[in-house]
Amino acid sequence: MHASILIKNGRCMTMEGKEEKKWIAVEQNKIVAMGDNTEYESLIDGDTIVFDAGGNTVLPGFIDSHFHVIQTALDSISVDLSCAKTYEELGEQLREAASSFTGGYIRGIRISEEQFTEGRFPGRTLLDKYCSDVPVVLNSMEYQVSILNTYAMLYFKIPFTAEGIELDRKQMPTGIFRKQANAILRTNILKNISDNIRKDAVEGIMGTLLMNGITTINAMEGGFMYSDKDADFLYEHGKEFPIDIELFYQTMDIEKIKAMGLKRLGGCLYVDGTFGARTAALSFQYADCPGTMGSLLLTQQEINDFVLNCYKNNLQLALYTIGDRAIEMAINAHENAFYQTGIIGLRHRLEHAELINEKQIQRAKELGILLSMQPSYETYWGGPGKMYEQRLGDKYILTNPFKEIIEKGVIICGGSDSDVTEPRPLLGIHSAVNHPVVKHRVDIYEALKMFTCNGAYGIFQEKNKGTLSVGKTADIIILDRDILLVPSHQIEKARVCVTIKSGETLYSNL
């Protein structure tokens, strides 16, 4: 037997139990041997690529279980405004972008009300001050809000009667678009982007993903707030990229999914909204907006009928639920479908599930529902003084109860929700271990499972990936340190040294 790649002197965490090995041999696209001593020497010849891990951690390639591919790709060619602290700083970035404008529109991303000293989103007149002769569209962090200058409002021809257009005292549009108006706008923009632009943009982010050890992503594409053209593009071209892309088509059109031969649907099939926009459906009032409890986008009957249809067609379903009221509705629908069909084993998922409570966790366990969660949210928004506390008040301590979920036996698949947060699994792992609420923290092993074996299970790929064992696809990463010996508060400082995908070294700085 010959090894095309040999990794030696590693702390190879198989993620099968807590079993470890010291070396791994790869031939073609498979792991062909593993061991603890030096018996690998007979597998090496002049053509073997040898990586000395130096005692550092070796892991299965990371799986990001919630990823917006096209949005992340388009972000890479957009203006990141997240560091602007004042309107003036934002304006200077827009002026700079306008100076090199070559057509189309200027897209600014990653803004929030809280980042500005002014404490609110800028409107169109403010944007006009800095950039009036080209269309400008700004997107909030979670895409629930878009802000347009006057030129863009005319350019994109959004009907001013659409729900969600903010009006000033004179009943004139402020340029701030929410709800239906925002969805119409985003759909209009995205459907006019060419597939060539999509392809170039997606190719452009592959290096970053590989540098972060990501070998598989769950692509949440299409539907409300996005564009079906994004999903159709990945359906047609997804296999042309160096990492595995598992498409979750965000549609309620089951017949379309069946005709395409897909086995799953959903991702951002919205049951509710977000904390940031105060649209996540809560069982209590928002702390910073009394009288507001968010909103549900479907009735219980509508979601019951849809979920039941997914069961009857043996389709895995991923529903977007953030607030406890939305989670309740989704679980009710799954219970109804199960009682009517008795069907199990489809590994249905709730995406985000940030405010899931103890009773809901137990019901999810009984139904075999998986939770696809984003630990890095807690780094961005969790803890005293941050967005969760601003929106939820004292109830911020209830968000993302990872430890309680795992102790109940519910599987958590870890994701980034890129482009909302950066696609860096090690940050997600760090965030799960260092949750601002101590009782929700998990150990490093459980955090690693979220982004490896659990992620594989969440897409029915556990026989092929997610663990290191002979016969599995050779998706392997090497870290720059022993992750088990790193102080918990320094986990996010770890970096990927080598990424091997299907037996090919696609990234290395060794």
C-alpha positions in Angstrom: 0.0 0.0 0.0 1.2 3.5 -0.8 0.3 6.9 0.7 0.1 10.0 -1.5 -0.2 12.1 1.7 1.1 11.1 5.2 0.4 13.2 8.3 2.6 12.2 11.2 3.3 13.3 14.8 -0.2 14.6 15.1 -2.8 14.5 17.8 -5.3 13.1 15.4 -8.8 13.5 16.9 -10.9 11.0 15.1 -14.2 12.5 16.5 -15.3 8.9 17.0 -15.7 8.9 20.7 -12.5 10.4 22.0 -10.2 8.0 20.2 -6.9 9.5 19.0 -4.3 8.4 16.5 -0.8 9.7 15.8 -0.7 9.4 12.0 -3.0 9.2 9.0 -2.3 7.9 5.5 -4.2 9.1 2.4 -4.3 7.6 -1.0 -6.3 9.2 -3.8 -9.4 10.7 -2.0 -9.6 8.3 1.0 -8.0 7.7 4.3 -6.3 4.3 3.9 -4.5 3.8 7.2 -4.1 5.2 10.7 -2.0 4.3 13.6 -0.1 5.0 16.8 3.5 4.0 16.1 5.9 4.3 13.2 4.4 1.6 11.0 3.6 4.3 8.4 7.2 4.2 7.1 6.5 1.4 4.7 3.8 3.6 3.1 6.1 6.4 2.1 8.0 6.7 -1.1 9.5 9.6 -3.1 6.1 10.8 -4.3 4.6 11.0 -0.8 3.8 14.4 0.6 4.6 14.2 4.3 3.2 16.7 6.9 4.8 16.7 10.3 2.0 18.0 12.6 4.5 18.6 15.4 2.2 17.3 18.1 -0.6 19.6 17.0 -4.3 18.8 16.5 -5.4 17.0 13.4 -9.2 17.1 12.7 -11.8 16.2 10.1 -12.4 19.1 7.8 -14.9 21.6 9.2 -18.5 21.6 8.1 -20.3 24.9 8.2 -24.0 23.9 8.6 -25.6 27.3 7.8 -24.0 29.4 5.1 -25.3 31.9 2.5 -22.8 31.3 -0.3 -23.9 33.9 -2.8 -24.3 36.6 -0.2 -20.9 35.9 1.3 -19.4 36.0 -2.2 -21.1 39.3 -3.1 -20.0 40.7 0.3 -16.4 40.2 -0.8 -16.9 42.7 -3.6 -19.0 45.1 -1.4 -18.1 47.9 1.0 -17.8 46.7 4.6 -19.2 49.5 6.8 -19.1 47.7 10.1 -16.3 49.8 11.6 -18.0 53.2 10.9 -18.9 54.7 14.2 -20.4 58.0 12.9 -22.4 59.1 9.8 -19.3 61.0 8.7 -17.1 57.9 8.8 -19.8 56.0 6.8 -19.9 58.9 4.3 -16.2 58.9 3.8 -16.3 55.2 2.9 -19.1 55.8 0.4 -17.3 58.8 -1.1 -14.2 56.6 -1.6 -16.3 53.8 -3.2 -18.0 56.4 -5.5 -14.6 57.6 -6.7 -13.9 54.2 -8.3 -17.5 53.5 -9.4 -17.7 51.7 -12.7 -21.4 51.0 -13.0 -24.3 49.2 -11.4 -24.6 50.3 -7.8 -22.6 50.7 -4.6 -23.5 48.1 -2.0 -22.6 48.7 1.6 -22.9 45.9 4.2 -22.8 45.1 7.9 -24.4 48.1 9.5 -26.5 48.2 12.7 -28.2 51.0 14.5 -26.1 50.4 17.6 -22.7 51.0 15.8 -23.4 54.7 15.2 -23.0 57.4 17.9 -26.2 58.9 16.4 -28.0 55.7 17.6 -30.1 55.1 14.5 -29.8 54.2 10.8 -29.1 57.0 8.4 -31.8 57.9 5.9 -31.6 58.7 2.2 -31.0 62.5 2.7 -28.0 61.7 4.7 -26.7 59.3 2.1 -27.4 61.9 -0.6 -25.1 64.2 1.2 -22.2 61.9 0.6 -23.2 60.2 -2.6 -26.0 61.5 -4.7 -25.1 60.8 -8.3 -24.8 56.9 -8.1 -27.2 54.4 -6.6 -26.3 53.3 -3.0 -27.9 50.4 -1.1 -26.9 49.6 2.4 -27.8 46.3 4.1 -28.1 45.7 7.9 -26.1 42.9 9.4 -28.9 40.3 9.2 -30.4 41.8 5.9 -33.7 42.7 7.5 -33.2 46.3 6.7 -32.0 48.0 3.5 -31.2 51.8 3.2 -31.2 53.5 -0.2 -30.2 57.0 -1.3 -32.6 58.9 -3.5 -30.9 57.8 -6.7 -31.3 54.1 -5.7 -34.9 54.5 -4.8 -35.6 55.7 -8.4 -33.2 53.2 -9.9 -34.7 50.1 -8.4 -38.3 51.2 -8.9 -39.7 49.9 -5.6 -43.5 50.7 -5.3 -43.9 53.2 -2.4 -47.1 51.3 -1.4 -45.1 48.2 -0.4 -45.3 47.2 3.3 -42.2 48.2 5.3 -41.3 51.5 3.6 -40.6 54.0 6.3 -42.1 57.5 5.9 -41.2 60.8 7.5 -43.5 63.3 9.0 -44.3 64.6 5.5 -45.2 61.1 4.4 -42.1 60.9 2.2 -40.0 57.8 2.1 -36.9 58.0 4.3 -35.0 55.4 2.3 -35.3 52.8 5.0 -36.9 49.6 3.8 -38.1 46.7 6.0 -40.4 43.6 5.7 -42.0 43.2 2.3 -40.4 46.3 0.7 -37.0 45.1 1.7 -37.7 41.6 0.3 -38.9 43.1 -3.0 -35.8 45.2 -3.2 -33.4 42.5 -2.5 -35.1 40.1 -5.0 -35.0 42.8 -7.7 -31.3 43.4 -7.2 -30.2 39.8 -6.9 -32.2 38.5 -9.9 -30.3 41.0 -12.2 -26.9 39.8 -11.2 -25.3 37.6 -13.9 -24.2 34.1 -13.2 -20.7 35.1 -14.4 -20.5 37.6 -11.5 -21.8 34.9 -9.1 -19.2 32.5 -10.3 -16.3 34.9 -10.0 -17.4 36.0 -6.6 -17.8 32.4 -5.3 -14.5 31.4 -6.7 -13.0 34.4 -4.9 -14.1 33.3 -1.4 -12.8 29.7 -1.7 -9.3 30.6 -0.5 -10.7 32.1 2.6 -12.9 29.1 3.4 -10.0 26.7 2.8 -7.7 28.8 5.0 -10.3 28.4 7.8 -10.5 24.6 7.4 -13.9 24.5 5.8 -14.4 21.6 3.5 -18.2 21.4 3.4 -20.9 24.0 3.6 -24.7 23.9 3.8 -25.8 26.5 1.3 -29.0 28.3 2.3 -30.1 29.9 -1.0 -33.1 31.3 -2.7 -36.5 32.3 -1.4 -37.8 35.3 0.5 -35.1 38.0 1.0 -32.8 36.3 -1.4 -33.2 35.1 -5.0 -34.0 31.7 -6.5 -31.4 32.5 -9.1 -28.8 32.0 -6.4 -30.1 28.6 -5.6 -30.5 27.7 -9.3 -26.9 28.7 -9.9 -25.5 26.5 -7.1 -27.7 23.6 -8.3 -26.2 23.9 -11.7 -22.6 24.8 -10.8 -22.0 23.8 -7.2 -19.8 20.8 -8.1 -17.4 23.1 -9.9 -16.0 24.5 -6.7 -13.2 22.8 -4.6 -15.3 22.3 -1.5 -18.6 20.4 -1.1 -21.7 22.5 -1.3 -24.9 20.9 0.0 -27.8 22.9 -1.3 -30.8 23.9 0.9 -33.3 25.5 -1.4 -35.3 28.1 0.5 -38.7 27.4 -1.0 -42.1 26.1 0.0 -42.6 24.7 -3.5 -42.3 21.0 -2.8 -43.1 20.0 -6.3 -40.2 22.1 -7.6 -37.8 20.4 -5.1 -39.0 16.9 -6.1 -38.6 17.8 -9.8 -35.0 18.8 -9.2 -34.3 15.6 -7.4 -33.4 17.3 -4.1 -33.9 15.5 -0.8 -34.2 18.6 1.4 -35.4 22.2 1.5 -35.3 25.2 3.7 -32.7 27.0 5.6 -34.0 30.5 5.8 -37.7 29.5 5.5 -38.8 32.3 7.8 -41.2 31.6 10.6 -40.1 34.8 12.3 -37.5 37.6 12.0 -34.5 38.7 14.0 -33.7 40.2 17.4 -31.8 43.0 15.7 -34.8 44.2 13.8 -37.2 43.3 16.7 -39.1 40.9 14.5 -38.2 37.6 16.1 -41.4 36.3 17.7 -41.2 36.4 21.5 -43.6 35.4 24.2 -42.7 38.6 26.0 -42.1 42.3 25.0 -38.9 43.7 23.7 -37.0 45.5 26.5 -36.2 48.4 24.3 -39.5 48.7 22.5 -42.4 48.0 24.9 -45.5 46.7 23.2 -43.5 44.9 20.5 -43.2 41.1 20.6 -42.0 40.5 17.0 -44.1 38.8 14.3 -44.9 35.4 12.9 -44.8 35.1 9.1 -47.0 32.0 8.9 -50.1 30.9 10.7 -50.1 27.7 12.6 -52.3 26.1 10.0 -50.1 27.2 7.2 -47.0 25.8 8.8 -48.8 22.6 9.8 -49.9 21.9 6.3 -46.4 22.6 4.9 -44.5 20.5 7.4 -47.0 17.6 7.0 -46.4 17.7 3.2 -42.6 17.5 3.8 -43.1 14.4 5.9 -45.4 12.8 3.4 -42.8 13.4 0.6 -39.8 12.3 2.8 -38.1 15.6 2.5 -35.7 16.9 5.2 -36.9 20.3 6.3 -34.9 23.2 7.8 -37.1 26.0 9.3 -35.8 29.4 10.4 -36.9 30.0 14.0 -35.3 32.5 16.4 -37.9 33.6 19.0 -39.5 31.1 21.5 -42.9 31.8 19.9 -41.7 30.8 16.5 -39.9 27.7 17.9 -43.2 26.7 19.6 -45.1 27.0 16.3 -42.5 24.9 14.4 -42.4 22.2 17.0 -46.2 22.1 17.1 -46.2 21.5 13.4 -43.7 18.7 13.6 -45.7 17.0 16.4 -48.8 17.3 14.2 -47.0 15.8 11.2 -45.5 13.0 13.2 -48.8 12.0 14.8 -50.4 11.9 11.4 -47.7 10.0 9.6 -45.5 8.2 12.2 -42.5 9.0 9.9 -39.1 9.3 11.7 -35.5 9.6 10.6 -35.7 12.6 8.3 -33.5 14.6 10.6 -35.5 17.8 10.3 -33.8 20.9 11.6 -34.5 24.2 13.3 -32.1 26.9 12.1 -30.8 29.3 14.8 -33.3 28.5 17.6 -31.6 31.1 19.7 -34.4 31.4 22.4 -35.3 27.7 22.7 -36.6 26.8 26.2 -36.2 23.7 28.3 -39.6 22.2 27.3 -39.0 22.9 23.7 -35.6 21.1 23.8 -37.3 18.0 25.3 -40.0 18.0 22.6 -37.3 18.4 19.9 -35.5 15.4 21.3 -38.6 13.3 21.2 -39.2 14.2 17.6 -35.6 13.7 16.5 -35.2 17.3 15.5 -31.7 18.7 15.1 -30.7 22.3 16.0 -28.5 24.1 13.5 -27.1 26.9 15.6 -24.5 29.7 15.4 -22.3 29.9 18.5 -20.4 33.0 17.3 -23.6 35.0 17.7 -22.7 35.0 21.4 -19.4 36.6 20.7 -21.0 39.2 18.6 -24.2 39.9 20.5 -24.2 38.0 23.8 -23.3 39.1 27.3 -23.9 42.4 29.3 -24.3 45.5 27.2 -24.6 43.9 23.8 -27.5 43.5 21.5 -29.1 40.5 23.1 -29.4 42.4 26.4 -30.5 45.6 24.7 -33.4 43.8 23.0 -34.3 41.1 25.6 -33.3 42.8 28.9 -32.6 40.3 31.7 -33.8 37.5 29.4 -30.5 37.7 27.4 -29.2 35.0 29.8 -31.6 32.5 28.0 -30.1 32.7 24.6 -28.3 29.8 22.9 -28.3 27.3 25.8 -25.8 24.9 24.2 -25.0 22.8 27.3 -28.6 22.2 28.2 -29.4 21.2 24.6 -26.6 18.7 24.5 -27.4 17.3 27.9 -30.9 16.6 26.7 -29.5 14.5 23.8 -30.3 16.9 21.0 -27.7 17.2 18.3 -26.3 20.7 17.5 -24.9 21.3 14.0 -22.6 24.4 14.1 -22.6 27.1 11.5 -21.6 30.7 10.9 -24.6 32.1 9.1 -22.0 33.7 6.9 -22.2 36.4 5.7 -23.9 37.6 8.9 -20.8 36.5 10.9 -17.4 35.5 9.5 -16.9 32.0 8.2 -14.5 30.8 10.8 -15.4 27.6 12.7 -12.7 28.1 15.3 -14.5 31.3 16.3 -17.7 29.3 16.6 -15.9 26.7 18.7 -14.4 29.4 20.9 -17.8 31.0 21.3 -19.5 27.7 22.4 -16.8 27.0 25.0 -16.8 30.7 26.2 -20.5 31.4 26.2 -21.0 34.7 28.2 -23.5 32.8 30.4 -21.4 30.2 32.2 -24.1 27.6 32.6 -24.5 27.4 28.8 -20.9 26.6 28.1 -19.7 23.3 26.6 -16.4 21.6 26.6 -14.0 21.8 23.7 -14.9 18.3 22.5 -18.6 19.0 22.3 -17.8 22.3 20.5 -15.7 20.5 17.9 -18.4 17.9 17.3 -20.8 20.8 16.2 -18.5 21.5 13.3 -17.4 18.0 12.4 -19.4 14.8 13.0 -22.6 16.6 14.0 -22.5 18.6 10.8 -22.0 15.4 8.7 -25.0 13.8 10.5 -27.1 16.8 9.7 -26.8 16.2 6.0 -26.8 12.3 6.1 -23.1 12.2 5.3 -21.8 10.6 8.5 -20.6 7.5 6.5 -18.4 9.7 4.3 -17.1 12.6 6.4 -17.1 14.3 9.8 -14.8 11.8 11.4 -11.3 10.4 10.7 -11.4 6.7 10.0 -10.2 4.3 7.3 -12.4 4.4 4.3 -13.7 7.9 4.9 -13.2 10.8 2.4 -9.9 12.5 3.2 -11.2 15.8 4.4 -8.5 16.7 7.0 -7.1 19.8 8.6 -4.0 20.4 10.7 -4.0 23.2 13.3 -1.1 25.3 14.5 -1.4 24.0 18.1 -2.9 21.4 20.3 -6.4 22.6 20.7 -7.0 20.6 23.8 -4.2 22.3 25.7 -5.1 25.9 24.7 -6.6 28.0 27.5 -10.2 28.3 26.7 -10.1 32.1 26.2 -7.4 31.6 23.5 -9.2 29.0 21.3 -10.1 31.6 18.7 -6.4 32.4 18.2 -5.8 28.9 16.8 -5.2 28.8 13.0 -5.5 26.1 10.3 -2.1 25.2 8.8 -3.2 22.6 6.3 -6.5 21.8 4.6 -6.8 18.6 2.6 -10.0 18.1 0.6 -10.8 14.7 -0.9 -7.1 13.8 -0.7 -5.8 17.1 -2.3 -3.8 19.7 -0.3 -5.7 22.9 -1.1 -4.2 25.1 1.5 -0.9 24.9 3.4 1.4 27.3 5.2 3.6 24.6 6.7 
